[in-house]
Amino acid sequence: ETSTLYIHCVRAIERGLKTGVHGIPLMGSGDWNYGMNTVGNQGRGESVWLGWFLINILNNFAPLCREMDDEDRGTRYLEAAQRIAENIELHAWDGSWYRRAYFDNGLPLGSAENTECKIDSLTQSWAVISGAGQKERIVDAMTAVENYLVKKDEGLVMLLTPPFDDGDLN
């Protein structure tokens, strides 16, 4: 069967729209970070970063759907983006920053309660990049990035802290 680039993109987006119990996209055996390959490898873990990323994709792809005379799909994608943003705000705000993910067993990652990866810069940054994070929360989240992850004296922005080392996370 011949497939267009548009159909290929639609198939990828449709696959990415699968969500877990919090209404956040499923992580599988890793989103972009292969080091997090056990977060959702049983099929239930959710990626907050992937949620922000998908929101960005959906909002940018919806106009193309209209151009391709696929108005209903474009509308559905905009609604999905809004729903994912609402679910992230409802379930992934940790008090001062956005969590990174949820493990298959429902435990959070990128939370103040974790011994490793209490905060992940990617999730905070994409709350801003996607344009979907609540304005007052993204100010708090980026302040947390500045406080926990930016090492000005070393010219370094860490991806996450504390590192995965000898803690209780596998």
DSSP file with accessible surface (Angstrom, degrees, kcal/mol):
  #  RESIDUE AA STRUCTURE BP1 BP2  ACC     N-H-->O    O-->H-N    N-H-->O    O-->H-N    TCO  KAPPA ALPHA  PHI   PSI    X-CA   Y-CA   Z-CA
    1    1 A E              0   0  208      0, 0.0     2,-0.3     0, 0.0     0, 0.0   0.000 360.0 360.0 360.0 132.6    0.0    0.0    0.0
    2    2 A T        -     0   0  141      0, 0.0     2,-0.4     0, 0.0     0, 0.0  -0.609 360.0-168.9 -80.5 136.8    1.3    3.4   -0.9
    3    3 A S        -     0   0   47     -2,-0.3     2,-0.1     4,-0.0     3,-0.0  -0.983  13.2-134.9-131.1 140.9    1.4    5.9    1.9
    4    4 A T     >  -     0   0   78     -2,-0.4     4,-2.3     1,-0.1     5,-0.2  -0.437  29.1-110.8 -86.5 164.8    2.0    9.6    1.9
    5    5 A L  H  > S+     0   0  133      1,-0.2     4,-2.5     2,-0.2     5,-0.2   0.892 120.6  57.2 -59.3 -38.6    4.2   11.5    4.3
    6    6 A Y  H  > S+     0   0   25      1,-0.2     4,-2.6     2,-0.2    -1,-0.2   0.943 107.1  46.4 -58.5 -47.9    1.1   13.0    5.8
    7    7 A I  H  > S+     0   0   57      1,-0.2     4,-2.6     2,-0.2    -1,-0.2   0.893 109.9  54.4 -64.3 -38.5   -0.4    9.5    6.5
    8    8 A H  H  X S+     0   0  117     -4,-2.3     4,-2.0     2,-0.2    -1,-0.2   0.937 110.3  46.5 -59.1 -45.5    3.0    8.4    8.0
    9    9 A C  H  X S+     0   0   42     -4,-2.5     4,-2.7     1,-0.2    -2,-0.2   0.919 110.7  52.6 -63.6 -43.4    2.9   11.4   10.4
   10   10 A V  H  X S+     0   0    9     -4,-2.6     4,-3.1     1,-0.2     5,-0.2   0.921 108.2  51.0 -59.1 -44.3   -0.7   10.7   11.3
   11   11 A R  H  X S+     0   0  127     -4,-2.6     4,-2.0     1,-0.2    -1,-0.2   0.908 111.3  47.7 -61.3 -42.6    0.2    7.1   12.2
   12   12 A A  H  X S+     0   0   60     -4,-2.0     4,-2.0     2,-0.2    -1,-0.2   0.924 113.7  47.4 -64.7 -43.1    3.0    8.3   14.4
   13   13 A I  H  X S+     0   0   13     -4,-2.7     4,-1.1     2,-0.2    -2,-0.2   0.934 109.9  52.6 -64.3 -45.2    0.8   10.8   16.1
   14   14 A E  H >< S+     0   0   59     -4,-3.1     3,-0.6     1,-0.2     4,-0.2   0.903 109.2  49.9 -58.4 -41.2   -2.0    8.3   16.6
   15   15 A R  H >< S+     0   0  184     -4,-2.0     3,-1.2     1,-0.2    -1,-0.2   0.906 109.1  52.6 -62.8 -40.6    0.4    5.9   18.3
   16   16 A G  H 3< S+     0   0   25     -4,-2.0    -1,-0.2     1,-0.2    -2,-0.2   0.672  93.6  73.2 -70.3 -15.6    1.6    8.8   20.5
   17   17 A L  T <<  +     0   0   32     -4,-1.1     2,-0.3    -3,-0.6    -1,-0.2   0.536  67.3 112.7 -79.3  -3.3   -1.9    9.6   21.7
   18   18 A K    <   -     0   0  118     -3,-1.2     8,-2.4    -4,-0.2     2,-0.3  -0.542  51.7-170.5 -71.6 128.6   -2.1    6.5   23.8
   19   19 A T  B     -A   25   0A  64     -2,-0.3     2,-0.1     6,-0.3    27,-0.1  -0.787  15.2-131.8-122.4 164.1   -2.2    7.6   27.5
   20   20 A G    >   -     0   0   19      4,-2.3     3,-2.2    -2,-0.3    -1,-0.1  -0.113  53.4 -63.8 -98.4-162.0   -2.0    6.0   30.9
   21   21 A V  T 3  S+     0   0  135     23,-0.3    24,-0.1     1,-0.3    -2,-0.0   0.742 133.6  50.0 -63.0 -24.9   -4.1    6.3   34.0
   22   22 A H  T 3  S-     0   0   36      2,-0.2    -1,-0.3    80,-0.0    69,-0.2   0.391 116.3-111.0 -92.1   1.5   -3.3   10.0   34.5
   23   23 A G  S <  S+     0   0   12     -3,-2.2    64,-0.2     1,-0.3    65,-0.2   0.731  78.8 129.2  74.2  22.8   -4.2   10.9   30.9
   24   24 A I  S    S-     0   0    0     63,-0.1    -4,-2.3     1,-0.1    -1,-0.3  -0.856  70.1 -87.1-109.3 143.1   -0.5   11.5   30.1
   25   25 A P  B     -A   19   0A   0      0, 0.0    22,-2.7     0, 0.0    -6,-0.3  -0.143  47.4-104.5 -54.6 142.4    1.2    9.8   27.1
   26   26 A L  B     -B   46   0B  51     -8,-2.4    20,-0.3    20,-0.2    -8,-0.1  -0.373  22.9-154.2 -66.7 144.5    2.7    6.3   27.6
   27   27 A M    >   -     0   0    8     18,-2.6     3,-1.0    75,-0.2    19,-0.2   0.753  18.5-172.6 -92.6 -30.3    6.4    6.2   27.9
   28   28 A G  T 3   -     0   0   32     17,-0.6    12,-0.9    12,-0.4    14,-0.2  -0.361  67.8 -25.1  65.3-146.5    7.1    2.6   26.8
   29   29 A S  T 3  S-     0   0   82      1,-0.3    -1,-0.2    12,-0.2     2,-0.1   0.024 130.6 -30.4 -91.8  31.0   10.7    1.5   27.2
   30   30 A G    <   -     0   0   21     -3,-1.0    -1,-0.3     6,-0.1     4,-0.2  -0.291  48.4-140.2 134.7 141.4   11.9    5.1   27.0
   31   31 A D  S    S-     0   0   21      2,-0.4    -2,-0.0    -3,-0.1    -4,-0.0   0.417  83.9 -40.1 -90.9-115.7   11.0    8.4   25.4
   32   32 A W  S    S+     0   0  114      1,-0.1     2,-1.0     2,-0.0     3,-0.1   0.774 130.6  75.9 -81.7 -20.9   14.1   10.3   24.1
   33   33 A N    >   -     0   0   26      1,-0.2     3,-2.0     3,-0.1    -2,-0.4  -0.751  59.8-173.0 -97.3  99.3   16.1    9.3   27.2
   34   34 A Y  G >  S+     0   0  188     -2,-1.0     3,-1.1     1,-0.3    -1,-0.2   0.705  79.5  73.3 -65.5 -19.0   17.1    5.6   26.8
   35   35 A G  G 3  S+     0   0   62      1,-0.3    -1,-0.3     2,-0.1     3,-0.2   0.635  91.0  59.0 -68.8 -11.6   18.5    5.7   30.4
   36   36 A M  G X   +     0   0    4     -3,-2.0     3,-1.6     1,-0.2     4,-0.5  -0.097  67.9 130.6-104.9  35.7   14.9    5.7   31.6
   37   37 A N  T <   +     0   0   82     -3,-1.1    -1,-0.2     1,-0.3     4,-0.1   0.607  68.6  50.7 -71.1 -10.9   14.1    2.4   29.8
   38   38 A T  T 3  S+     0   0   49     -3,-0.2    66,-0.3     2,-0.1    -1,-0.3   0.397  84.7  88.3-105.8   5.2   12.5    0.7   32.8
   39   39 A V  S <  S+     0   0    4     -3,-1.6    65,-1.6     1,-0.2    66,-0.2   0.930 112.9   2.2 -67.0 -44.4   10.1    3.6   33.6
   40   40 A G  S >  S+     0   0    0    -12,-0.9     3,-2.3    -4,-0.5   -12,-0.4   0.123  86.8 123.1-132.4  24.7    7.3    2.3   31.4
   41   41 A N  T 3  S+     0   0   85      1,-0.3   -12,-0.2     2,-0.1    -1,-0.1   0.597  73.7  61.1 -71.7  -5.1    8.4   -0.9   29.8
   42   42 A Q  T 3  S-     0   0  129    -14,-0.2    -1,-0.3    -4,-0.2    -2,-0.1   0.365 120.3-106.4 -97.0   2.8    5.4   -2.8   31.2
   43   43 A G  S <  S+     0   0   43     -3,-2.3    -2,-0.1   -15,-0.1    -3,-0.1   0.512 102.5  79.6  93.1   6.6    3.1   -0.5   29.2
   44   44 A R        +     0   0  131     -5,-0.1   -23,-0.3   -16,-0.1    -4,-0.1   0.567  59.4 108.5-119.8 -16.8    1.7    1.7   32.0
   45   45 A G        -     0   0    0     -5,-0.2   -18,-2.6   -25,-0.1   -17,-0.6  -0.318  55.1-147.6 -66.1 148.4    4.4    4.3   32.7
   46   46 A E  E     -BC  26 102B   2     56,-1.9    56,-2.6   -20,-0.3     2,-0.6  -0.929   4.5-144.0-123.2 145.3    3.7    7.8   31.5
   47   47 A S  E  >  - C   0 101B   0    -22,-2.7     4,-1.6    -2,-0.4    54,-0.2  -0.921   8.1-171.0-112.1 115.0    6.1   10.5   30.3
   48   48 A V  H  > S+     0   0    0     52,-1.6     4,-2.2    -2,-0.6     5,-0.2   0.918  92.5  53.6 -68.3 -41.1    5.3   14.2   31.2
   49   49 A W  H  > S+     0   0   21     51,-1.1     4,-2.7     1,-0.2     5,-0.2   0.943 106.9  51.3 -57.4 -46.4    8.0   15.4   28.8
   50   50 A L  H  > S+     0   0   38      1,-0.2     4,-3.0     2,-0.2    -1,-0.2   0.871 106.2  57.0 -60.2 -33.5    6.4   13.4   26.0
   51   51 A G  H  X S+     0   0    0     -4,-1.6     4,-2.4     2,-0.2    -1,-0.2   0.955 109.0  43.5 -60.3 -49.4    3.1   15.1   26.9
   52   52 A W  H  X S+     0   0    0     -4,-2.2     4,-2.0     2,-0.2    -2,-0.2   0.921 115.6  49.6 -61.8 -43.6    4.6   18.6   26.4
   53   53 A F  H  X S+     0   0   70     -4,-2.7     4,-2.2     1,-0.2    -2,-0.2   0.928 111.4  48.3 -61.7 -44.9    6.3   17.4   23.2
   54   54 A L  H  X S+     0   0    8     -4,-3.0     4,-3.3     1,-0.2     5,-0.2   0.886 107.0  56.1 -66.0 -38.3    3.1   15.9   21.9
   55   55 A I  H  X S+     0   0    2     -4,-2.4     4,-2.6    -5,-0.2     5,-0.2   0.933 108.4  48.9 -56.7 -45.6    1.1   19.0   22.7
   56   56 A N  H  X S+     0   0   43     -4,-2.0     4,-1.7     1,-0.2    -2,-0.2   0.928 113.3  46.5 -60.5 -45.5    3.6   21.0   20.6
   57   57 A I  H  X S+     0   0   53     -4,-2.2     4,-2.3     2,-0.2     5,-0.2   0.938 113.0  48.8 -62.0 -48.9    3.3   18.5   17.7
   58   58 A L  H  X S+     0   0    0     -4,-3.3     4,-2.0     1,-0.2    -2,-0.2   0.918 111.4  48.6 -60.2 -45.4   -0.6   18.4   17.9
   59   59 A N  H  < S+     0   0   68     -4,-2.6    -1,-0.2    -5,-0.2    -2,-0.2   0.836 117.3  42.1 -65.6 -32.2   -0.9   22.2   17.9
   60   60 A N  H  < S+     0   0  110     -4,-1.7     4,-0.4    -5,-0.2    -1,-0.2   0.746 115.6  48.5 -85.7 -23.6    1.5   22.6   15.0
   61   61 A F  H >X S+     0   0   24     -4,-2.3     4,-1.9    -5,-0.2     3,-0.6   0.767  92.8  76.6 -87.3 -27.1    0.1   19.7   12.9
   62   62 A A  H 3X S+     0   0    0     -4,-2.0     4,-1.8     1,-0.2    -1,-0.2   0.883  92.1  52.6 -54.9 -44.0   -3.6   20.6   13.3
   63   63 A P  H 3> S+     0   0   53      0, 0.0     4,-2.0     0, 0.0    -1,-0.2   0.885 107.0  53.7 -61.2 -33.8   -3.4   23.4   10.6
   64   64 A L  H <> S+     0   0   64     -3,-0.6     4,-1.9    -4,-0.4    -2,-0.2   0.887 103.1  57.2 -66.1 -36.5   -1.8   20.9    8.2
   65   65 A C  H  <>S+     0   0    0     -4,-1.9     5,-3.0     1,-0.2    -1,-0.2   0.920 106.4  49.2 -58.2 -43.1   -4.8   18.6    8.8
   66   66 A R  H ><5S+     0   0   98     -4,-1.8     3,-1.8     1,-0.2     5,-0.2   0.923 109.3  51.6 -62.8 -42.3   -7.1   21.5    7.7
   67   67 A E  H 3<5S+     0   0  156     -4,-2.0    -1,-0.2     1,-0.3    -2,-0.2   0.821 108.2  52.5 -62.8 -29.9   -4.9   22.0    4.6
   68   68 A M  T 3<5S-     0   0   94     -4,-1.9    -1,-0.3    -5,-0.1    -2,-0.2   0.223 120.8-110.4 -90.0  12.8   -5.2   18.3    3.8
   69   69 A D  T < 5S+     0   0  151     -3,-1.8    -3,-0.2     1,-0.1    -2,-0.1   0.889  85.7 123.5  59.7  40.4   -9.1   18.6    4.1
   70   70 A D     >< +     0   0   38     -5,-3.0     4,-2.0    -6,-0.1     3,-0.4  -0.436  23.0 152.9-125.1  51.9   -8.9   16.5    7.3
   71   71 A E  H  >  +     0   0   92      1,-0.2     4,-2.6    -5,-0.2     5,-0.2   0.850  67.5  55.3 -56.1 -43.2  -10.7   19.1    9.5
   72   72 A D  H  > S+     0   0  135      1,-0.2     4,-2.5     2,-0.2    -1,-0.2   0.915 108.6  48.4 -61.4 -40.9  -12.1   16.6   12.0
   73   73 A R  H  > S+     0   0   56     -3,-0.4     4,-2.7     2,-0.2    -1,-0.2   0.928 110.6  51.2 -64.5 -44.0   -8.7   15.1   12.7
   74   74 A G  H  X S+     0   0    0     -4,-2.0     4,-2.1     1,-0.2    -2,-0.2   0.924 111.5  47.3 -59.6 -42.6   -7.3   18.6   13.2
   75   75 A T  H  X S+     0   0   55     -4,-2.6     4,-2.3     1,-0.2    -1,-0.2   0.926 111.6  50.9 -63.5 -43.3  -10.0   19.5   15.6
   76   76 A R  H  X S+     0   0   94     -4,-2.5     4,-2.5     1,-0.2    -2,-0.2   0.896 109.2  51.5 -63.2 -37.7   -9.5   16.2   17.5
   77   77 A Y  H  X S+     0   0    0     -4,-2.7     4,-2.4     2,-0.2    -1,-0.2   0.906 109.2  49.4 -67.3 -40.3   -5.8   16.9   17.7
   78   78 A L  H  X S+     0   0   64     -4,-2.1     4,-2.0     2,-0.2    -1,-0.2   0.910 112.4  48.4 -64.7 -39.9   -6.4   20.3   19.2
   79   79 A E  H  X S+     0   0  112     -4,-2.3     4,-2.5     2,-0.2    -2,-0.2   0.902 110.7  51.0 -65.8 -40.2   -8.8   18.8   21.7
   80   80 A A  H  X S+     0   0    2     -4,-2.5     4,-2.8     2,-0.2     5,-0.2   0.911 108.1  52.5 -63.6 -41.2   -6.2   16.1   22.6
   81   81 A A  H  X S+     0   0    2     -4,-2.4     4,-2.3     1,-0.2    -1,-0.2   0.928 111.1  47.0 -60.0 -44.1   -3.5   18.7   23.2
   82   82 A Q  H  X S+     0   0  112     -4,-2.0     4,-2.5     2,-0.2    -2,-0.2   0.921 112.5  49.6 -64.1 -42.6   -5.8   20.6   25.5
   83   83 A R  H  X S+     0   0  125     -4,-2.5     4,-2.4     2,-0.2    -2,-0.2   0.916 110.8  49.0 -64.8 -43.1   -6.8   17.4   27.4
   84   84 A I  H  X S+     0   0    5     -4,-2.8     4,-2.6     2,-0.2     5,-0.2   0.933 111.0  50.6 -63.7 -42.9   -3.1   16.4   27.8
   85   85 A A  H  X S+     0   0   10     -4,-2.3     4,-2.5    -5,-0.2    -2,-0.2   0.928 110.8  49.0 -60.1 -44.3   -2.2   19.8   29.1
   86   86 A E  H  X S+     0   0  106     -4,-2.5     4,-2.3     1,-0.2    -1,-0.2   0.909 111.7  49.3 -62.1 -41.1   -5.0   19.7   31.6
   87   87 A N  H  X S+     0   0   37     -4,-2.4     4,-2.9     2,-0.2     5,-0.3   0.885 110.0  50.6 -68.2 -37.5   -3.9   16.2   32.8
   88   88 A I  H  X S+     0   0    0     -4,-2.6     4,-2.9     2,-0.2     5,-0.5   0.943 112.3  47.0 -63.2 -46.5   -0.3   17.3   33.2
   89   89 A E  H  < S+     0   0   15     -4,-2.5     4,-0.4    -5,-0.2    -2,-0.2   0.893 117.6  43.6 -62.3 -37.2   -1.4   20.3   35.3
   90   90 A L  H  < S+     0   0  128     -4,-2.3    -2,-0.2    -5,-0.2    -1,-0.2   0.894 130.9  18.8 -74.7 -39.0   -3.7   18.1   37.3
   91   91 A H  H  < S+     0   0   62     -4,-2.9    -3,-0.2   -69,-0.2    -2,-0.2   0.564 121.5  49.0-114.0 -12.4   -1.4   15.1   37.9
   92   92 A A  S  < S+     0   0    0     -4,-2.9     7,-3.2    -5,-0.3     2,-0.5   0.439  73.2 107.9-116.5   0.5    2.2   16.1   37.2
   93   93 A W  B     -E   98   0C  45     -5,-0.5     5,-0.2    -4,-0.4    18,-0.0  -0.682  45.3-170.1 -79.3 127.1    2.7   19.3   39.2
   94   94 A D        -     0   0   30      3,-3.1    18,-0.2    -2,-0.5    -1,-0.1   0.297  52.8 -91.5-102.2   6.1    4.9   18.5   42.2
   95   95 A G  S    S+     0   0   48      2,-0.2     3,-0.1     1,-0.0    -2,-0.1  -0.133 117.9  22.5 113.0 -38.0    4.6   21.8   44.1
   96   96 A S  S    S+     0   0   64      1,-0.4    48,-0.4    45,-0.0     2,-0.3   0.389 130.3  10.3-135.9  -8.7    7.5   23.7   42.6
   97   97 A W  S    S-     0   0   14     47,-0.1    -3,-3.1    46,-0.1    -1,-0.4  -0.963  82.7 -86.0-160.0 171.4    8.2   21.9   39.3
   98   98 A Y  B     -E   93   0C   0     -2,-0.3    22,-0.4    -5,-0.2    -5,-0.2  -0.695  43.0-118.0 -88.4 137.7    6.7   19.4   36.9
   99   99 A R        -     0   0   45     -7,-3.2    11,-0.3    -2,-0.4    12,-0.1  -0.275  15.0-135.1 -64.5 161.4    7.4   15.7   37.5
  100  100 A R        -     0   0    0      9,-2.3   -52,-1.6     1,-0.3   -51,-1.1   0.848  66.7 -38.3 -87.3 -40.1    9.3   13.9   34.7
  101  101 A A  E     -CD  47 109B   0      8,-1.8     8,-2.6   -54,-0.2     2,-0.4  -0.964  48.9-108.3-168.1 176.4    7.2   10.7   34.5
  102  102 A Y  E     -CD  46 108B  10    -56,-2.6   -56,-1.9    -2,-0.3   -75,-0.2  -0.999  33.3-129.4-124.7 132.5    5.2    8.0   36.3
  103  103 A F    >   -     0   0   31      4,-3.2     3,-2.5    -2,-0.4   -63,-0.2  -0.268  34.5 -97.6 -69.2 166.5    6.6    4.5   36.6
  104  104 A D  T 3  S+     0   0   15    -65,-1.6    -1,-0.1   -66,-0.3   -64,-0.1   0.836 126.8  55.1 -53.0 -35.0    4.5    1.5   35.5
  105  105 A N  T 3  S-     0   0  112    -66,-0.2    -1,-0.3     2,-0.1   -65,-0.1   0.393 122.4-106.0 -84.1   3.9    3.5    1.0   39.2
  106  106 A G  S <  S+     0   0   34     -3,-2.5    -2,-0.1     1,-0.3    -1,-0.1   0.325  74.6 137.0  93.3  -8.8    2.3    4.6   39.5
  107  107 A L        -     0   0   94     -5,-0.1    -4,-3.2     1,-0.1    -1,-0.3  -0.490  53.9-116.6 -72.3 143.5    5.2    6.1   41.5
  108  108 A P  E     -D  102   0B   8      0, 0.0     2,-0.4     0, 0.0    -6,-0.2  -0.399  19.3-155.5 -80.3 156.5    6.4    9.5   40.2
  109  109 A L  E    S+D  101   0B   1     -8,-2.6    -9,-2.3     1,-0.2    -8,-1.8  -0.987  79.6  33.5-125.6 139.5    9.8   10.3   38.8
  110  110 A G  S    S+     0   0    0      7,-1.0     2,-0.3     6,-0.5    10,-0.2   0.798  91.7 132.9  83.1  33.3   11.2   13.8   39.0
  111  111 A S  S >  S-     0   0    1      6,-0.3     3,-2.4     5,-0.3    -1,-0.3  -0.860  72.0-118.2-119.0 150.8    9.4   14.4   42.3
  112  112 A A  T 3  S+     0   0   51     -2,-0.3     6,-0.1     1,-0.3    -1,-0.1   0.760 114.9  62.9 -57.1 -22.5   10.7   15.9   45.6
  113  113 A E  T 3  S+     0   0  121      5,-0.1    -1,-0.3     2,-0.0     2,-0.2   0.610  85.2  95.9 -81.0  -9.6    9.9   12.5   47.1
  114  114 A N    <   -     0   0   12     -3,-2.4     4,-0.1     1,-0.1     3,-0.1  -0.508  65.1-149.6 -80.1 149.4   12.5   10.7   44.9
  115  115 A T  S    S+     0   0   71     -2,-0.2     2,-0.3     1,-0.1     3,-0.2   0.675  89.7  34.3 -86.7 -21.1   16.0   10.0   46.1
  116  116 A E  S    S+     0   0    6      1,-0.2    -6,-0.5    45,-0.1    -5,-0.3  -0.957 122.8  14.3-128.6 151.1   17.3   10.3   42.5
  117  117 A C        +     0   0    0     45,-3.3    -7,-1.0    -2,-0.3    -6,-0.3   0.935  64.3 164.2  50.3  55.1   16.1   12.6   39.8
  118  118 A K  S    S+     0   0   75     43,-1.2     2,-0.3    -8,-0.2    -5,-0.1   0.842  72.2  19.3 -66.1 -34.2   14.1   14.8   42.0
  119  119 A I  E     -F  161   0D   1     42,-1.7    42,-1.7    43,-0.1     2,-0.4  -0.999  67.3-161.7-140.7 139.7   14.0   17.4   39.2
  120  120 A D  E  >  -F  160   0D   1    -22,-0.4     4,-1.1    -2,-0.3     3,-0.3  -0.986  13.1-149.2-123.1 128.5   14.5   17.0   35.4
  121  121 A S  H  > S+     0   0   14     38,-3.3     4,-2.8    -2,-0.4     5,-0.2   0.831  91.3  65.5 -68.2 -31.6   15.3   20.1   33.3
  122  122 A L  H  > S+     0   0   27     37,-0.5     4,-2.6     1,-0.2     5,-0.2   0.909 100.6  48.6 -59.0 -45.1   13.6   18.7   30.2
  123  123 A T  H  > S+     0   0    0     -3,-0.3     4,-1.2     2,-0.2    -1,-0.2   0.902 113.9  46.3 -65.0 -39.6   10.2   18.7   31.6
  124  124 A Q  H  X S+     0   0    0     -4,-1.1     4,-1.1     2,-0.2     3,-0.3   0.934 113.4  49.0 -68.2 -44.8   10.5   22.2   32.9
  125  125 A S  H >X S+     0   0   38     -4,-2.8     4,-2.9     1,-0.2     3,-0.6   0.913 110.7  49.5 -62.4 -42.6   11.9   23.5   29.6
  126  126 A W  H 3X S+     0   0   46     -4,-2.6     4,-2.3     1,-0.2     6,-0.4   0.736  99.3  65.4 -75.4 -18.9    9.2   21.9   27.5
  127  127 A A  H 3< S+     0   0    0     -4,-1.2     6,-1.9    -3,-0.3     5,-0.4   0.890 113.3  36.1 -62.5 -34.8    6.5   23.3   29.7
  128  128 A V  H X< S+     0   0   66     -4,-1.1     3,-1.1    -3,-0.6    -2,-0.2   0.934 116.6  50.9 -80.4 -50.8    7.7   26.6   28.3
  129  129 A I  H 3< S+     0   0   94     -4,-2.9    -3,-0.2     1,-0.3    -2,-0.2   0.883 109.3  51.5 -57.5 -41.2    8.6   25.5   24.8
  130  130 A S  T 3< S-     0   0   11     -4,-2.3    -1,-0.3    -5,-0.2    -2,-0.2   0.718  99.9-136.8 -69.2 -21.2    5.2   23.9   24.2
  131  131 A G  S <  S+     0   0   49     -3,-1.1    -3,-0.1    -4,-0.3    -2,-0.1   0.573  79.5 102.0  74.6   9.4    3.5   27.1   25.4
  132  132 A A        +     0   0   27     -5,-0.4    -4,-0.1    -6,-0.4    -5,-0.1   0.586  45.9 103.4-105.5 -12.5    1.1   24.9   27.4
  133  133 A G  S    S-     0   0    4     -6,-1.9     2,-0.2    -7,-0.2   -48,-0.0  -0.433  85.0 -97.1 -71.6 146.5    2.4   25.2   30.9
  134  134 A Q     >  -     0   0   76      1,-0.1     4,-2.6    -2,-0.1     3,-0.4  -0.451  35.2-125.9 -62.6 133.1    0.4   27.4   33.3
  135  135 A K  H  > S+     0   0  131      1,-0.3     4,-1.5     2,-0.2     5,-0.1   0.872 106.4  45.1 -54.0 -47.3    2.2   30.8   33.4
  136  136 A E  H  > S+     0   0  121      1,-0.2     4,-1.6     2,-0.2    -1,-0.3   0.870 114.2  50.9 -69.1 -30.8    2.7   31.0   37.1
  137  137 A R  H  > S+     0   0   57     -3,-0.4     4,-3.2     2,-0.2    -2,-0.2   0.888 105.1  54.1 -73.2 -38.9    3.8   27.4   37.3
  138  138 A I  H  X S+     0   0   25     -4,-2.6     4,-2.6     2,-0.2     5,-0.2   0.862 105.9  54.4 -67.6 -28.6    6.4   27.8   34.6
  139  139 A V  H  X S+     0   0   91     -4,-1.5     4,-2.0    -5,-0.2    -1,-0.2   0.954 112.7  42.9 -64.3 -47.0    8.0   30.7   36.5
  140  140 A D  H  X S+     0   0   83     -4,-1.6     4,-2.3     2,-0.2    -2,-0.2   0.916 114.3  51.5 -62.8 -42.9    8.3   28.5   39.5
  141  141 A A  H  X S+     0   0    0     -4,-3.2     4,-2.1     1,-0.2    -2,-0.2   0.919 111.5  45.4 -63.4 -43.3    9.5   25.5   37.5
  142  142 A M  H  X S+     0   0   70     -4,-2.6     4,-2.4     2,-0.2    -1,-0.2   0.837 110.0  55.0 -73.0 -28.6   12.2   27.6   35.7
  143  143 A T  H  X S+     0   0   69     -4,-2.0     4,-2.6    -5,-0.2    -1,-0.2   0.915 107.6  50.6 -65.1 -40.1   13.3   29.1   39.1
  144  144 A A  H  X S+     0   0    4     -4,-2.3     4,-2.9   -48,-0.4     5,-0.4   0.904 108.3  52.0 -63.8 -40.1   13.7   25.5   40.4
  145  145 A V  H  X>S+     0   0   10     -4,-2.1     4,-2.7     1,-0.2     5,-1.2   0.946 111.3  47.7 -58.5 -47.7   15.8   24.7   37.3
  146  146 A E  H  <5S+     0   0   86     -4,-2.4     4,-0.5     1,-0.2    -2,-0.2   0.923 116.8  43.0 -59.2 -43.0   18.0   27.8   38.1
  147  147 A N  H  <5S+     0   0  111     -4,-2.6    -2,-0.2     1,-0.1    -1,-0.2   0.852 129.0  22.9 -74.1 -37.1   18.2   26.8   41.8
  148  148 A Y  H  <5S+     0   0  113     -4,-2.9    -3,-0.2    -5,-0.2    -2,-0.2   0.721 130.7  29.6-104.1 -27.0   18.9   23.0   41.4
  149  149 A L  T  <5S+     0   0    0     -4,-2.7     9,-2.9    -5,-0.4     2,-0.6   0.628  93.1  85.7-117.4 -17.9   20.3   22.5   37.9
  150  150 A V  E   < -G  157   0E  33     -5,-1.2     2,-0.7    -4,-0.5     7,-0.2  -0.815  47.6-174.5 -93.9 121.7   22.3   25.5   36.8
  151  151 A K  E >>> +G  156   0E  68      5,-3.5     5,-2.0    -2,-0.6     3,-1.2  -0.803   5.3 177.3-113.0  84.2   25.9   25.6   38.0
  152  152 A K  G >45S+     0   0  157     -2,-0.7     3,-1.0     1,-0.3    -1,-0.2   0.882  77.6  57.7 -58.8 -40.0   27.0   29.0   36.8
  153  153 A D  G 345S+     0   0  141      1,-0.3    -1,-0.3    -3,-0.1    -2,-0.0   0.765 115.3  37.8 -65.0 -21.5   30.5   28.6   38.3
  154  154 A E  G <45S-     0   0  129     -3,-1.2    -1,-0.3     2,-0.2    -2,-0.2   0.425 108.2-122.1-105.3  -3.0   31.0   25.5   36.2
  155  155 A G  T <<5 +     0   0   73     -3,-1.0     2,-0.4    -4,-0.8    -3,-0.2   0.906  69.4 132.2  63.2  43.4   29.2   26.7   33.1
  156  156 A L  E   < -G  151   0E  77     -5,-2.0    -5,-3.5     2,-0.0     2,-0.5  -0.966  48.8-165.2-135.9 139.0   26.9   23.8   33.3
  157  157 A V  E     -G  150   0E  90     -2,-0.4    -7,-0.2    -7,-0.2     2,-0.2  -0.988  28.4-143.0-118.2 115.9   23.2   23.0   33.2
  158  158 A M        -     0   0   46     -9,-2.9   -37,-0.2    -2,-0.5     3,-0.1  -0.488   8.9-138.2 -78.0 150.6   22.5   19.5   34.5
  159  159 A L  S    S-     0   0   63      1,-0.3   -38,-3.3    -2,-0.2   -37,-0.5   0.893  81.1 -16.5 -72.3 -41.4   19.8   17.4   32.9
  160  160 A L  E    S-F  120   0D  26    -40,-0.3    -1,-0.3   -39,-0.1   -40,-0.2  -0.969  72.6-108.0-156.6 165.0   18.6   16.1   36.3
  161  161 A T  E    S+F  119   0D  32    -42,-1.7   -42,-1.7    -2,-0.3   -43,-1.2  -0.968  85.3  26.1-157.0 150.4   19.6   15.9   39.9
  162  162 A P  S    S-     0   0   41      0, 0.0   -45,-3.3     0, 0.0    -1,-0.2   0.738  92.9-121.5 -65.0 161.2   20.5   13.9   42.0
  163  163 A P        -     0   0   78      0, 0.0     2,-0.8     0, 0.0     3,-0.2  -0.206  26.2 -96.6 -68.2 159.6   22.0   11.5   39.5
  164  164 A F  S    S+     0   0   88      1,-0.1   -48,-0.1   -48,-0.1     6,-0.0  -0.697  80.9 118.3 -72.8 112.6   20.9    7.9   39.2
  165  165 A D  S    S-     0   0  118     -2,-0.8    -1,-0.1    -3,-0.1   -49,-0.1   0.263  79.2 -13.5-141.3 -91.0   23.5    6.3   41.3
  166  166 A D  S    S+     0   0  149     -3,-0.2    -2,-0.1     2,-0.0   -50,-0.0   0.085  97.2 114.9-115.7  20.2   23.0    4.4   44.5
  167  167 A G  S    S-     0   0   36     -4,-0.2    -3,-0.0     2,-0.1   -53,-0.0   0.018  81.3 -91.9 -82.3-166.5   19.4    5.2   45.3
  168  168 A D  S    S+     0   0  122      2,-0.1     2,-0.3   -52,-0.0    -1,-0.1   0.473  91.5  98.8 -90.6  -1.5   16.2    3.2   45.4
  169  169 A L              0   0   37      1,-0.0    -2,-0.1     0, 0.0    -4,-0.1  -0.691 360.0 360.0 -89.6 140.3   15.2    3.7   41.7
  170  170 A N              0   0  164     -2,-0.3    -2,-0.1  -132,-0.1    -1,-0.0  -0.715 360.0 360.0-107.0 360.0   16.0    1.0   39.2
